[in-house]
Amino acid sequence: MLLKLLGRAVLKLTKWKTPVWPEGISKCICIEAPHTSMWDFFWGKAYFASIGMKTYFLIKKEAFYFPFDAALKALGGLPVDRKNTSFLVEKLTDMLKKKKEFSLVITPEGTRNATKRWKYGFFHIAQKTKLPLVVSYIDYKKKELGIFGVIHLKEDDKPEEVMAQIKKMYTGITAKYPENFTCEV
């Protein structure tokens, strides 16, 4: 309850516009872009706290060292071995099945640096778990956190086609560092 109040206060005091969370969704894969700054994480966490939703996120295992490891885990951090991701989807699928409420927030760019190639992990996780994809954004120019919509993947959906559809949604969104963000298909 305290985190919920704190999240609401932070967003209200800083005058960020926030979306209404899609009704009936307590388990999902939420993709969030652009991701060009650590501030993206802060504003995203403030939003999810403000609606009372516990979220998890993936972060390189190298970030989990004392004294930061406990804080990262408390915030919902899940360590990822970037050199060995072969069982990541299965591991996350098992974790998702065990929880009543679970929102995994993924930045499809996979880095805060400029990149044209977004990663498909979110697609494979959502397809395997049959969870909806909530497509969200952070627009620094408008000072707005938003949700483009919810995608319910079908078994025969192709990752390239879904990615192209998603990237088009981000046209016109302003990142914290615009030079590090592209949504070119």
Buried (B, 14 or more C-beta within 10 A) or exposed (E): EEBBEEBBEBBEEEEBEBBEBEEEBEBBBBBBBBBBBEEBBEBBBBBBBBEBBEBBBBBEBEEBEEEEBEEBEEBBBBBBEEEEEEEBBEBBBEBBEEEEEBBBBBBBBBEBEBBEEBBBBBBBBBBBBEBBBBBBBBBBEBBBBBBBEBBEBEEEBEBEEBBEEBBEBBEEBBBBBBEBBBBEE
